[in-house]
């Protein structure tokens, strides 16, 4: 989130606190990544939407995010989805593009002084390659 303003970072962090996430994640299919007994990442599937993909900065670029997203694609396929979508922060769009996601639209979420750019993305999934 280095390119975001302080107000945007504060807004995102406030929505990512455990007490804020608990109720939401209870309604989703949620995957957790654990390394050496520590939770280092999580991601959730809500219908056909992948949400809340987080990987601790100390273990980013080690394939954990890729593994979480791939596992959710398989779960979506098994639930009958033929495509999945994600609303990604603009900084994360390149990561999802490398996983085969296509940009559908772009926008900016505005909340007071916080302006958070986002990209809506989609990927078709098949039995042979979710």
C-alpha positions as CSV (number, residue, x, y, z in Angstrom):
1,X,0.0,0.0,0.0
2,X,2.9,2.4,-0.4
3,X,1.3,4.4,-3.1
4,X,-1.8,5.1,-1.0
5,X,-2.5,8.2,1.1
6,X,-2.4,7.9,4.9
7,X,-6.2,8.2,4.9
8,X,-6.6,5.3,2.4
9,X,-4.2,3.1,4.4
10,X,-6.1,3.8,7.7
11,X,-9.4,2.9,6.0
12,X,-8.1,-0.4,4.7
13,X,-6.5,-1.4,7.9
14,X,-9.7,-0.6,9.9
15,X,-11.6,-3.1,7.6
16,X,-8.9,-5.7,8.0
17,X,-8.9,-6.0,11.8
18,X,-9.8,-9.4,13.2
19,X,-12.9,-8.2,14.9
20,X,-14.1,-6.6,11.6
21,X,-13.2,-9.7,9.5
22,X,-14.6,-12.4,11.8
23,X,-18.3,-12.0,10.9
24,X,-17.6,-11.6,7.2
25,X,-15.3,-14.7,7.0
26,X,-17.8,-16.8,8.9
27,X,-20.1,-16.5,5.9
28,X,-17.3,-17.4,3.3
29,X,-15.2,-20.4,2.4
30,X,-11.9,-19.3,3.9
31,X,-8.4,-20.6,3.4
32,X,-5.6,-19.9,5.9
33,X,-1.9,-20.3,5.1
34,X,0.3,-21.4,8.0
35,X,4.1,-21.6,8.1
36,X,6.0,-22.8,11.1
37,X,2.8,-22.7,13.2
38,X,2.1,-19.0,12.3
39,X,-0.8,-17.7,10.2
40,X,0.9,-15.9,7.3
41,X,-2.0,-15.5,4.9
42,X,-5.7,-15.9,4.3
43,X,-8.2,-15.6,1.5
44,X,-12.0,-16.1,1.2
45,X,-14.5,-17.2,-1.4
46,X,-18.0,-15.6,-1.3
47,X,-20.0,-17.2,-4.1
48,X,-18.0,-16.5,-7.2
49,X,-16.0,-13.6,-5.6
50,X,-12.5,-14.0,-4.1
51,X,-12.1,-11.6,-1.2
52,X,-9.7,-10.6,1.5
53,X,-6.5,-12.0,0.1
54,X,-3.8,-11.1,2.6
55,X,-0.2,-12.4,2.8
56,X,2.1,-11.1,5.6
57,X,4.8,-8.9,4.0
58,X,7.6,-11.1,5.5
59,X,6.5,-14.0,3.3
60,X,5.3,-12.3,0.2
61,X,6.7,-13.4,-3.2
62,X,7.0,-17.0,-1.9
63,X,4.0,-18.4,-3.7
64,X,1.6,-18.2,-0.8
65,X,-0.8,-15.7,-2.4
66,X,-0.7,-17.8,-5.6
67,X,-1.5,-21.0,-3.7
68,X,-4.4,-19.4,-1.8
69,X,-6.0,-18.0,-4.9
70,X,-5.5,-21.3,-6.8
71,X,-7.1,-23.2,-3.9
72,X,-10.1,-20.9,-4.0
73,X,-10.4,-21.3,-7.7
74,X,-10.6,-25.1,-7.2
75,X,-13.2,-24.6,-4.5
76,X,-15.3,-22.3,-6.8
77,X,-15.1,-24.9,-9.6
78,X,-16.3,-27.6,-7.2
79,X,-19.2,-25.4,-6.2
80,X,-20.3,-25.0,-9.9
81,X,-18.7,-21.7,-10.8
82,X,-17.3,-21.3,-14.3
83,X,-15.7,-18.0,-13.5
84,X,-14.4,-16.1,-10.5
85,X,-14.1,-12.4,-9.9
86,X,-12.1,-10.2,-7.6
87,X,-12.1,-6.5,-6.7
88,X,-8.4,-5.8,-6.3
89,X,-6.5,-2.8,-5.1
90,X,-4.9,-1.1,-8.1
91,X,-1.4,-2.1,-6.8
92,X,-2.4,-5.8,-6.7
93,X,-3.9,-5.9,-10.2
94,X,-0.6,-7.0,-11.8
95,X,-0.3,-10.0,-9.4
96,X,-3.8,-11.2,-10.4
97,X,-3.1,-10.6,-14.1
98,X,-0.1,-13.0,-13.8
99,X,-2.7,-15.6,-12.5
100,X,-4.8,-15.1,-15.6
101,X,-7.3,-12.5,-14.4
102,X,-8.6,-10.0,-16.9
103,X,-9.4,-6.3,-16.1
104,X,-13.1,-5.6,-16.4
105,X,-13.4,-2.1,-14.9
106,X,-11.5,0.3,-12.7
107,X,-12.7,2.9,-10.2
108,X,-11.9,4.7,-7.0
109,X,-13.7,4.0,-3.7
110,X,-14.1,7.3,-1.8
111,X,-14.7,7.4,2.0
112,X,-14.1,10.9,3.4
113,X,-10.5,11.8,2.6
114,X,-9.7,8.2,1.7
115,X,-9.5,7.4,-2.0
116,X,-8.7,3.8,-2.8
117,X,-8.2,2.9,-6.4
118,X,-9.5,-0.6,-7.4
119,X,-9.7,-2.9,-10.4
120,X,-12.5,-5.4,-11.0
121,X,-11.1,-8.5,-12.5
122,X,-12.4,-11.9,-13.7
123,X,-11.1,-15.3,-14.7
124,X,-12.8,-18.1,-16.4
125,X,-12.1,-21.4,-14.8
126,X,-12.3,-24.9,-16.2
127,X,-12.0,-28.5,-14.9
128,X,-8.5,-28.8,-16.4
129,X,-7.2,-25.5,-15.1
130,X,-9.0,-23.6,-12.4
